[in-house]
Amino acid sequence: MSEEINWGKVTEMEQVLQKDDEEKLKRVRVFNPKELVKRAKEIRELYDDDLGVIRYKLLTYAQLNEIMEKHPENKDRSMQLLFKMLAPASEGLTLEDIKAMPYEVVARLLTKLTKEGSFFPQKQSANGSAATPSPKP
């Protein structure tokens, strides 16, 4: 009642597993802090149905700390955050320009930039709610 082992099938399965392992290794990214800093300095864009293309730059940890230390009020922090993100991509933009924007625009920009415009943007799930961010392959 013993069945004979099909060594050809075993070898074929081993090759399939080895190829799968090789494919997984190709997709693995190595964290490179210098490359990350370089990419974080780039001007980014995201689209809003009402506002159009929004050009911005990510804040650095140092910039965020500076804003937090210098501006104890949340409203001042929000204005500074928005200004520091938009100014590098909008020549001549001033803090006064940000303050002169309609409230709804400021609120939309802050919301959009902190969700979709973050370094790890949130993906929308099938039901429309924000899903947990997943790394890009």
Summary of the structure (lengths in Angstrom):
residues: 137
radius of gyration: 23.8
end to end distance: 48.1
largest distance: 86.8
contacts: 280
relative contact order: 0.10
helix: 54%
strand: 9%
